[in-house]
Amino acid sequence: MPYRIVFITGLALGLLALTGCSRGGGRSDDDLAAGADSAGNDAALSKVRAAARALAEPDPSVDYVAAAIEGVIKGRTNSQALIHYDGYRVTFTTPGDRVTKIKFDLIEAKPSMEQLTKVFGKPEEVGRGMLYRYHSEVTGATIRILAEPSSKPATETSLVRRILLEGEKIH
């Protein structure tokens, strides 16, 4: 029974968002209340933040990173592991059992550039999007976070379609 309520509420909010788009693309108070603006997705952002912290650990294992982002490995090869959430998927690059890169493919659950800036600080504009950095005070590791916007040019309100995380090379 509760699933029906959630489904009907979701359907109603979706229809509300669609009718808002058909009125010329402006955002109404109803759209803002329904979360249909460019504010972005908080759940996906929390996973990105947790992934950056986990990747900054010394020798982050597949199981450790998956647990940190509260994910269950759905597929695994010698060089990759895949986690799937509603609205996005996460792929680990894994030589052996160590995670070296994390890729978020954001299909529906997209955070905004503004959200990433609030969490990771001012980005650097690069060819494919915006480059953020996360520095762990505990381990001294720096993680590069490349956010690719859904549409270019990237602005604060742009939603993100892909996020790549990897450790920065130490010189």
Residue pairs with C-beta under 8 A, 6 or more apart in sequence:
13 34
13 35
13 36
16 30
16 31
16 34
16 36
17 31
17 34
17 36
20 26
20 27
20 28
20 30
20 31
20 36
27 36
27 37
31 37
38 112
38 157
38 158
38 159
39 112
39 114
39 115
40 110
40 111
40 112
40 114
40 115
40 159
40 160
41 87
41 106
41 109
41 110
41 111
42 111
42 115
43 85
43 109
44 85
44 87
44 88
44 104
44 106
44 109
44 110
44 111
45 111
45 115
45 116
45 119
47 69
47 70
47 71
47 85
47 90
47 104
48 104
48 111
48 116
48 119
48 145
48 163
48 165
49 119
50 68
50 69
50 70
51 65
51 68
51 69
51 90
51 102
51 104
51 165
52 120
52 134
52 143
52 145
52 165
53 68
53 134
53 136
54 60
54 64
54 65
54 68
54 69
54 99
55 65
55 99
55 102
55 141
55 143
55 165
55 166
55 167
56 134
56 136
56 138
56 139
56 141
56 142
56 143
56 167
57 64
57 136
57 139
57 141
58 139
58 141
59 98
60 98
60 99
61 97
61 98
61 99
62 73
62 76
62 81
62 92
62 94
62 97
62 98
62 99
63 97
65 92
65 99
65 102
66 72
66 73
66 81
66 83
66 92
69 83
69 90
71 83
71 85
71 90
72 83
73 81
73 82
73 83
74 82
74 83
74 84
75 81
75 82
76 82
76 94
78 94
78 96
79 93
79 94
79 95
80 91
80 92
80 93
80 94
81 91
81 92
81 94
81 99
82 89
82 90
82 91
82 92
83 89
83 90
83 91
83 92
84 90
85 109
86 108
86 109
87 106
87 107
87 108
87 109
87 110
88 104
88 105
88 106
88 107
88 108
88 109
88 110
89 104
89 105
89 107
90 102
90 103
90 104
90 105
91 102
91 103
91 105
92 99
92 101
92 102
93 99
93 100
93 101
93 102
93 103
94 100
100 166
100 167
101 164
101 165
101 166
102 164
102 165
102 166
103 162
103 163
103 164
103 165
104 162
104 163
104 164
104 165
105 161
105 162
106 159
106 160
106 161
106 162
106 163
110 150
110 159
110 160
110 161
111 159
111 160
111 163
112 156
112 157
112 158
112 159
112 160
113 123
113 130
113 147
113 149
113 154
113 155
113 156
113 157
113 158
113 159
113 160
114 156
114 157
116 123
116 130
116 132
116 145
116 147
116 160
117 123
117 132
117 156
120 132
120 133
120 134
120 145
121 132
121 133
123 130
123 131
123 132
123 147
124 130
124 131
124 132
125 131
125 154
126 146
128 146
128 148
129 146
129 147
129 148
129 149
129 154
129 160
130 146
130 147
130 149
130 154
131 144
131 145
131 146
131 147
132 144
132 145
132 146
132 147
133 142
133 143
133 144
133 145
133 168
134 142
134 143
134 145
135 141
135 142
135 143
136 142
136 143
141 167
141 168
142 167
142 168
143 165
143 166
143 167
143 168
144 164
144 165
144 166
144 167
144 168
145 163
145 164
145 165
146 163
146 164
146 165
147 154
147 160
147 162
147 163
148 160
148 161
148 162
148 163
148 164
149 158
149 159
149 160
149 161
150 158
150 159
150 160
150 161
151 158
